[in-house]
Amino acid sequence: MQVLYYLIAMLVLSAASFVLYGWDKRQAKNDGWRVPERNLHVLSLLGGWPGALMGQKYFRHKTQKQSFQITYWFTVVANLGMVIVAWFQLL
């Protein structure tokens, strides 16, 4: 049952990440209010990294900023590490 809750949370956070990347890209083009990078990274770390990756690719956003990419991939590795630890604790 816990796995189901995690998957639902991951789906919701991924959808939120995808939407925020689209919003931030639009705001960047229009010189509007931007989403702080920290917020994008927190969503990735909490499980929204698949949506963040799709948002980066689909909107072509934040793909060239090396410092952002390094931090993003760190959140992916950290998230997957937490999942692996949790999985082994369930066994």
N, C-alpha and C positions, 0 to 999 in steps of 0.2 A: 504494500500500500504506500510506503514511503517513496518508492521509486516513482509511482504514479504522480504523487504530489510534486516531486522534483521535476518530472517531465512537463507537467502543466505549468509550473513556475518558469521553467526554461522557455517554454513556448511563449508565455506572456511577456517575459523579459526580452526575448528575441524580437517579438513584434514591436515592443516599445523602442528597442534599440534601432530597428530598421526605420521606424517612423521618425525618430529623433535625428538620424543621419540625413533623411530627406529634408526635414525641417531646417536643419543647420545648413545644408547645402543651399536651400532656397534663400535663407536669410543672408548667407555669405554673398550670394549674387545681388541681393537687394540692399546690402549694407544695413541689415536689420539686427535685432537682438540675437546673439549667437548662444548656442548651448555650450556651456563650459566643457572643455575636454575631460576634466575630472569626472563629470557626470556620465559621459560616454564610457569612460573606463570602469566606473563603478558598476554600471549596468552589465558590461562585459564580464566583470569579475563575478558578479552574482549569478551568472548563467545565461546572459543574453548575448554571448559572443557569436553564436551562429547568425543571429539577426544583424549584429554589427558587421560581420564579415560580408553578408549579403548587401547591406546598406552601403558599405564602402565600395563594393564592386558595381552595384546597380547605379548609384548616384555619382560614381567616380569622385568620392569625397574622402579626404584624409589619407589618400593612398601614396602621396609623394612626400609627406612630412615624416622624415625618418624617426624623429624622437617620438612621435605619436605611434608609429608602427611598432617600435621597440616596446613601448609600454603596453600597447594592445596585445601583442603576442605574449608578453609576460602574463597578462591577465588570462589568456587562453590556457597557457601551461599551468598556471596556479589553479584555475578552475578545474581542469582535468585532473590535476594532482589531488584536489579535494574530493573529487568524485571517486577516484581510485581508492583513496584512504577510506572513504565512507563505504564503498563496496566491500572491501576486505573486513570491515568491522561488522557488516551484516552477515558474513559467512560464518 
